[in-house]
């Protein structure tokens, strides 16, 4: 990555976080808490790089080694002093409004997360306690809006997609927006941007001024995939597991577009939850879709699910090829069923409390070489447990591809090894080879992709 122009600036919040206590400022200062400062600096740098065509956290951090952010407490609130910040985040010396909003969203979430961990009401040792924690994080970010009918559609898919696939995601987003639906994504480029962009035009046509473009991310991902500028609500969850839980708790339906390892991780997480016996009758619409040329990819994903998790898992979603209107219509009809189901059971529209999520899907997975090699991948496991372990395997591949810590581990120790029964490893290897051949692992334009993993039977 070529180093770009930098700028020094002073920025104050507007509408998101006007004040911090002296203790909170101390926590964020480099001297007061090095780990918290490092985390905020990393997220801030990613946000200031919004629009950059790069998906390597290590590359971004190295390109702006001299970047600093200093937090100052003052009588009227908090102020950020930015030194050697990316100049593209500014216009005539003023920070772009969406960038400023997201910058202080990051500050809000990191401060709140750190302070909540010290709260006696937080119990991260139980499944219900973890769900409560996710709820508090989302409520603090003003994401939860009681009384609003179900209309948040989560869109998952790759950041590294071709032009035709990107245009298709915009068309689907446009059809969703025409039906007054809101969009939630992982907030980055590619599939995370396309549906939002399509929905903004549709909302304008329908004269909807309060359209929501919700981006959910976590520090390791945001550092590699900067938020796209359409996001008007950004929430940074502490880790990938809480981010995934936030998606399925606030979203009312999910559309999955073509993608790579990250998309497979999300899809397996979702299937593992939906296959739990307690969720058998809970309506949660899931649609796999893409343009005509992406049909083989969707079939490969469908075949992989059948080979590893079985027909029951395949029954939890439908596939629609090259028909944005039909995707939007099916989702709109399904959301009416979600609304009726929650109303009959007095469940909240804004947070899916009835969805059962086992602790195995909530506990953070650290993708070390030892942990990756010891994953149990066998058809002898209950399907929802196998889905959980497959999700962890893909989480490790994502880390090795784009996250700073994962990339450094691969540089130091070589590729991860993924072990398992041949009945699981062979379809897994076939799917991963297809991802590589279709350039779905990394953004195009850089060096040839070097796998960060090795499949071992």
LINBELUR-V218150 format. One record per residue. RES is the residue in three letters. NEAR is the number of other ideal C-beta (glycine too) atoms within 12 Angstrom. Layout:
RES;NEAR + RES;NEAR
//
This chain:
UNK;23 + UNK;12 + UNK;18 + UNK;23 + UNK;15 + UNK;24 + UNK;25 + UNK;22 + UNK;32 + UNK;23 + UNK;38 + UNK;28 + UNK;29 + UNK;20 + UNK;16 + UNK;32 + UNK;35 + UNK;18 + UNK;22 + UNK;33 + UNK;17 + UNK;16 + UNK;17 + UNK;28 + UNK;29 + UNK;20 + UNK;30 + UNK;40 + UNK;28 + UNK;21 + UNK;13 + UNK;20 + UNK;23 + UNK;14 + UNK;17 + UNK;34 + UNK;27 + UNK;24 + UNK;33 + UNK;44 + UNK;39 + UNK;35 + UNK;47 + UNK;48 + UNK;42 + UNK;51 + UNK;51 + UNK;44 + UNK;43 + UNK;40 + UNK;24 + UNK;34 + UNK;26 + UNK;35 + UNK;42 + UNK;38 + UNK;37 + UNK;29 + UNK;29 + UNK;38 + UNK;28 + UNK;20 + UNK;25 + UNK;37 + UNK;17 + UNK;18 + UNK;34 + UNK;24 + UNK;39 + UNK;28 + UNK;42 + UNK;22 + UNK;25 + UNK;18 + UNK;9 + UNK;12 + UNK;24 + UNK;33 + UNK;27 + UNK;37 + UNK;23 + UNK;36 + UNK;24 + UNK;25 + UNK;37 + UNK;36 + UNK;25 + UNK;23 + UNK;38 + UNK;26 + UNK;15 + UNK;9 + UNK;15 + UNK;16 + UNK;33 + UNK;26 + UNK;21 + UNK;31 + UNK;38 + UNK;34 + UNK;31 + UNK;45 + UNK;47 + UNK;38 + UNK;42 + UNK;48 + UNK;43 + UNK;36 + UNK;44 + UNK;44 + UNK;38 + UNK;34 + UNK;37 + UNK;30 + UNK;24 + UNK;29 + UNK;21 + UNK;15 + UNK;18 + UNK;8 + UNK;14 + UNK;25 + UNK;17 + UNK;27 + UNK;13 + UNK;16 + UNK;25 + UNK;19 + UNK;23 + UNK;32 + UNK;32 + UNK;26 + UNK;33 + UNK;43 + UNK;29 + UNK;32 + UNK;41 + UNK;39 + UNK;23 + UNK;26 + UNK;36 + UNK;23 + UNK;36 + UNK;28 + UNK;23 + UNK;12 + UNK;9 + UNK;21 + UNK;22 + UNK;36 + UNK;36 + UNK;44 + UNK;48 + UNK;48 + UNK;53 + UNK;48 + UNK;46 + UNK;48 + UNK;47 + UNK;41 + UNK;41 + UNK;27 + UNK;15 + UNK;19 + UNK;37 + UNK;33 + UNK;27 + UNK;38 + UNK;46 + UNK;33 + UNK;32 + UNK;48 + UNK;44 + UNK;31 + UNK;35 + UNK;50 + UNK;38 + UNK;27 + UNK;33 + UNK;29 + UNK;46 + UNK;41 + UNK;52 + UNK;43 + UNK;55 + UNK;51 + UNK;48 + UNK;47 + UNK;39 + UNK;42 + UNK;46 + UNK;47 + UNK;38 + UNK;45 + UNK;55 + UNK;46 + UNK;34 + UNK;40 + UNK;45 + UNK;31 + UNK;23 + UNK;31 + UNK;31 + UNK;16 + UNK;17 + UNK;20 + UNK;12 + UNK;22 + UNK;11 + UNK;15 + UNK;34 + UNK;37 + UNK;41 + UNK;42 + UNK;50 + UNK;45 + UNK;44 + UNK;44 + UNK;35 + UNK;39 + UNK;42 + UNK;50 + UNK;43 + UNK;43 + UNK;45 + UNK;46 + UNK;47 + UNK;40 + UNK;32 + UNK;36 + UNK;41 + UNK;32 + UNK;38 + UNK;48 + UNK;45 + UNK;48 + UNK;45 + UNK;37 + UNK;31 + UNK;40 + UNK;38 + UNK;38 + UNK;43 + UNK;46 + UNK;41 + UNK;47 + UNK;48 + UNK;42 + UNK;42 + UNK;42 + UNK;44 + UNK;43 + UNK;42 + UNK;44 + UNK;53 + UNK;49 + UNK;54 + UNK;47 + UNK;47 + UNK;41 + UNK;45 + UNK;50 + UNK;43 + UNK;42 + UNK;41 + UNK;48 + UNK;46 + UNK;43 + UNK;45 + UNK;42 + UNK;42 + UNK;40 + UNK;42 + UNK;37 + UNK;38 + UNK;33 + UNK;15 + UNK;16 + UNK;26 + UNK;17 + UNK;17 + UNK;28 + UNK;30 + UNK;37 + UNK;37 + UNK;41 + UNK;39 + UNK;40 + UNK;45 + UNK;44 + UNK;31 + UNK;17 + UNK;19 + UNK;36 + UNK;22 + UNK;19 + UNK;37 + UNK;37 + UNK;20 + UNK;31 + UNK;47 + UNK;30 + UNK;23 + UNK;35 + UNK;39 + UNK;22 + UNK;28 + UNK;45 + UNK;40 + UNK;23 + UNK;15 + UNK;23 + UNK;32 + UNK;27 + UNK;19 + UNK;36 + UNK;32 + UNK;25 + UNK;31 + UNK;31 + UNK;25 + UNK;22 + UNK;22 + UNK;35 + UNK;19 + UNK;21 + UNK;42 + UNK;37 + UNK;22 + UNK;30 + UNK;45 + UNK;30 + UNK;21 + UNK;30 + UNK;35 + UNK;23 + UNK;22 + UNK;34 + UNK;24 + UNK;17 + UNK;25 + UNK;26 + UNK;16 + UNK;13 + UNK;18 + UNK;10 + UNK;22 + UNK;27 + UNK;29 + UNK;28 + UNK;31 + UNK;38 + UNK;24 + UNK;26 + UNK;37 + UNK;29 + UNK;37 + UNK;29 + UNK;21 + UNK;29 + UNK;43 + UNK;37 + UNK;26 + UNK;25 + UNK;32 + UNK;22 + UNK;41 + UNK;24 + UNK;26 + UNK;15 + UNK;25 + UNK;38 + UNK;25 + UNK;21 + UNK;38 + UNK;24 + UNK;38 + UNK;22 + UNK;26 + UNK;14 + UNK;25 + UNK;22 + UNK;33 + UNK;34 + UNK;29 + UNK;35 + UNK;40 + UNK;37 + UNK;39 + UNK;46 + UNK;41 + UNK;41 + UNK;45 + UNK;45 + UNK;44 + UNK;43 + UNK;45 + UNK;48 + UNK;41 + UNK;45 + UNK;45 + UNK;43 + UNK;39 + UNK;31 + UNK;26 + UNK;38 + UNK;33 + UNK;20 + UNK;27 + UNK;31 + UNK;16 + UNK;13 + UNK;20 + UNK;17 + UNK;26 + UNK;37 + UNK;30 + UNK;37 + UNK;26 + UNK;31 + UNK;24 + UNK;19 + UNK;20 + UNK;36 + UNK;29 + UNK;22 + UNK;31 + UNK;43 + UNK;27 + UNK;21 + UNK;41 + UNK;36 + UNK;20 + UNK;27 + UNK;36 + UNK;25 + UNK;18 + UNK;29 + UNK;24 + UNK;40 + UNK;39 + UNK;37 + UNK;29 + UNK;21 + UNK;14 + UNK;19 + UNK;11 + UNK;12 + UNK;29 + UNK;18 + UNK;26 + UNK;37 + UNK;39 + UNK;26 + UNK;31 + UNK;22 + UNK;18
//
